């Protein structure tokens, strides 16, 4: 029996620390099953409710998942490499694929996207980025992206309605040309963009759309595009679950590197 009596650390925290350490060290690998609640209770000399409390911490931290009645398993983390700078590069040659789909197919996995279009009132943060009043109507192209049938991220683009009212952007169909080119054809070619990334916990809607488990933080990437005249014409909000993404930036030196 392993003692867990410590003035500095309650029993349930000691249980959480023990299995957290095994996961972080690689002793317990993705999809490995933890011992049963009864086995853990015997090991640490505690009641099963204490075990549930300790394992609940690891569930909240996103390290394990409960699959009743089979038990607790180490969470598998299969990351997608997310490169914010890719948007400014040419689209894939194939009109059937956007950058996301091409990347996932190249990795030997299966991509899918669910697209819907709606009219929404701009929240203050979105309105500020688009240079409009809060509550004004904007067109939202809302997408959830999937890899091998599992939701991986949200990609919601927002446009002032007067810019795109009668355009293809209003259709929920996939646009081979891409929304950037549609905007350019409408006279709103983008010259630059501002990227902002925030790390936070997900909203209830994001949890539902992405089927997120407890304790999964997200990165919210705001991508606001501007014309050469400085007019904002779209703001895309990408929501990236922390257990499913690796964010990679690539930089090229111009001139002499800083000393």
C-alpha positions in Angstrom: 0.0 0.0 0.0 1.3 3.5 -0.9 0.8 6.1 1.7 -0.8 9.3 0.7 -1.1 11.0 4.1 0.7 14.3 3.9 0.0 17.6 5.5 1.2 19.3 2.4 -0.8 17.3 -0.2 -4.3 15.7 0.3 -4.8 12.2 -0.8 -6.7 13.0 -4.0 -3.9 15.4 -5.1 -1.2 12.8 -4.5 -3.2 10.4 -6.7 -3.4 13.0 -9.4 0.3 13.8 -9.1 1.3 10.1 -9.3 -0.5 9.4 -12.6 0.2 12.9 -14.0 3.9 12.0 -13.6 3.5 8.7 -15.3 1.8 10.3 -18.3 4.3 13.2 -18.6 7.3 10.8 -18.4 5.8 8.5 -21.1 5.4 5.5 -18.7 1.7 5.7 -19.5 1.2 6.3 -23.2 -1.8 7.5 -25.3 -4.7 5.1 -25.1 -3.2 3.2 -22.2 -5.8 2.3 -19.6 -5.2 3.4 -16.0 -5.8 0.9 -13.1 -9.4 0.6 -12.0 -10.8 2.8 -9.2 -10.7 -0.2 -6.9 -7.1 -1.0 -7.7 -6.0 2.6 -7.2 -8.0 2.8 -3.9 -6.2 -0.3 -2.7 -2.8 1.0 -3.8 -3.2 4.3 -1.9 -5.4 3.1 1.0 -8.3 5.4 0.3 -12.0 5.2 -0.5 -13.1 5.2 -4.2 -14.6 8.7 -3.9 -11.1 10.0 -3.2 -9.8 8.2 -6.3 -12.6 9.7 -8.4 -11.7 13.2 -7.2 -8.0 12.7 -8.0 -8.7 11.3 -11.4 -11.2 14.1 -12.0 -8.3 16.5 -11.8 -6.6 14.8 -14.6 -9.8 14.8 -16.7 -10.1 18.5 -16.1 -6.4 19.0 -17.1 -7.1 17.1 -20.3 -4.6 14.3 -19.6 -7.1 11.4 -19.3 -10.6 10.6 -20.5 -13.3 8.6 -18.8 -14.9 5.9 -21.0 -17.5 4.3 -18.8 -17.9 1.4 -18.2 -14.3 0.6 -19.4 -12.4 3.0 -17.2 -9.9 5.9 -17.6 -7.6 6.2 -20.5 -4.6 8.4 -21.4 -5.8 11.0 -23.8 -4.5 10.8 -27.4 -3.2 14.1 -28.8 -2.9 14.1 -32.6 -1.9 17.6 -33.5 -2.6 19.5 -36.7 0.2 21.9 -37.7 -1.4 25.3 -38.0 0.6 28.0 -39.9 -1.1 31.5 -39.7 1.3 32.8 -42.5 -0.1 30.2 -45.0 -3.1 32.4 -45.8 -0.9 34.9 -47.6 0.5 32.2 -49.9 -1.0 31.0 -53.2 -3.9 28.5 -53.0 -3.3 24.9 -54.0 -3.4 24.2 -57.7 -6.5 22.0 -57.4 -9.8 23.9 -57.3 -11.3 21.1 -55.3 -9.0 21.8 -52.3 -8.2 24.7 -50.1 -5.0 24.9 -48.0 -6.5 23.0 -45.1 -7.7 20.1 -47.3 -4.5 19.9 -49.2 -2.4 19.7 -46.1 -4.5 17.0 -44.5 -4.6 14.9 -47.7 -0.8 15.2 -48.0 -0.5 13.8 -44.4 -2.6 10.8 -45.4 -5.6 11.8 -43.5 -9.2 12.6 -44.6 -10.4 16.2 -44.4 -14.0 17.4 -44.3 -15.7 20.8 -43.7 -19.2 21.8 -42.6 -20.1 25.2 -43.9 -23.1 27.4 -43.0 -23.9 31.1 -43.7 -25.9 33.4 -41.5 -26.5 37.0 -40.7 -25.4 38.0 -37.2 -25.1 41.1 -35.2 -21.5 42.1 -34.7 -20.3 41.7 -31.1 -18.1 44.6 -29.9 -14.8 42.9 -30.5 -15.7 42.0 -34.0 -17.3 45.4 -34.8 -14.1 47.1 -33.6 -12.0 45.1 -36.0 -14.3 45.6 -39.0 -14.7 49.4 -38.2 -18.5 49.2 -37.8 -20.9 49.9 -34.9 -21.6 47.1 -32.4 -24.8 45.3 -33.3 -24.6 46.0 -37.1 -25.4 43.1 -39.3 -22.5 41.1 -40.8 -22.3 38.0 -42.9 -20.8 35.0 -41.1 -19.4 32.1 -43.1 -19.1 29.5 -40.3 -17.0 26.4 -40.8 -16.1 23.4 -38.6 -13.1 21.5 -40.0 -12.8 17.7 -39.5 -9.9 15.3 -39.7 -10.9 11.6 -40.0 -14.4 12.5 -38.9 -13.3 14.3 -35.8 -13.8 18.1 -35.4 -10.5 19.8 -35.3 -11.1 23.6 -35.4 -13.5 26.4 -36.2 -13.0 28.9 -39.0 -15.6 31.6 -39.0 -15.2 34.5 -41.5 -17.2 37.7 -41.1 -17.9 40.4 -43.7 -19.7 43.8 -43.7 -23.0 43.0 -45.4 -22.9 45.9 -47.8 -19.7 44.5 -49.3 -20.9 40.9 -50.1 -24.7 41.1 -50.1 -25.2 39.7 -53.6 -22.0 37.6 -53.9 -21.0 33.9 -53.8 -20.0 34.5 -50.2 -23.7 34.4 -49.2 -23.8 30.7 -50.3 -22.9 27.9 -47.9 -21.2 26.0 -50.8 -17.5 25.5 -51.0 -15.8 28.4 -53.0 -13.0 27.0 -55.2 -11.7 30.6 -55.7 -11.7 31.4 -52.0 -13.3 34.3 -50.3 -10.2 36.5 -50.7 -10.5 36.2 -54.5 -14.2 36.9 -54.3 -13.6 40.0 -52.3 -10.9 41.1 -54.8 -13.3 40.6 -57.8 -15.8 42.8 -55.9 -13.2 45.5 -55.7 -11.9 44.8 -52.2 -8.5 43.3 -52.7 -6.7 42.8 -49.4 -3.2 44.3 -49.1 -2.3 43.4 -45.5 -3.7 41.6 -42.5 -3.3 41.8 -38.7 -3.1 38.5 -36.7 -4.0 38.4 -33.1 -3.8 35.2 -31.0 -5.4 34.8 -27.6 -5.2 31.8 -25.3 -8.4 31.2 -23.3 -11.0 28.6 -22.2 -13.7 27.8 -24.8 -17.2 29.2 -24.8 -20.1 26.8 -24.4 -20.9 27.1 -28.1 -17.3 26.2 -29.0 -17.4 23.2 -26.7 -20.5 22.0 -28.5 -19.2 22.7 -32.0 -15.8 21.0 -31.4 -17.0 18.3 -29.0 -14.4 19.4 -26.5 -13.6 17.5 -23.3 -13.2 19.2 -19.9 -10.0 21.2 -19.4 -9.2 21.9 -23.0 -8.0 25.5 -23.6 -8.2 27.0 -27.1 -6.2 29.6 -29.1 -8.5 32.2 -30.7 -6.7 33.6 -33.8 -8.3 36.8 -35.2 -7.2 37.5 -38.8 -8.4 40.9 -40.0 -7.8 41.8 -43.7 -7.5 45.3 -45.0 -7.4 46.9 -48.5 -4.5 49.1 -49.6 -6.6 52.1 -48.5 -6.8 50.7 -44.9 -10.4 49.6 -45.0 -11.1 46.3 -43.1 -13.1 44.0 -45.3 -13.1 40.7 -43.4 -12.3 39.2 -40.0 -11.8 35.5 -39.6 -11.9 33.9 -36.1 -10.1 30.6 -35.9 -10.6 28.6 -32.8 -7.9 26.0 -32.2 -8.2 23.4 -29.4 -4.9 23.2 -27.5 -4.8 19.4 -27.6 -5.2 19.2 -31.4 -2.8 21.9 -32.7 0.7 23.0 -32.9 1.1 26.7 -34.1 4.1 27.3 -36.3 5.4 30.6 -37.5 8.0 30.8 -40.2 10.2 34.0 -40.5 12.7 35.1 -43.0 15.5 37.6 -42.2 15.7 40.7 -44.3 19.2 42.3 -44.2 21.5 41.7 -41.3 20.1 39.7 -38.3 19.8 41.7 -35.1 22.8 41.5 -32.8 
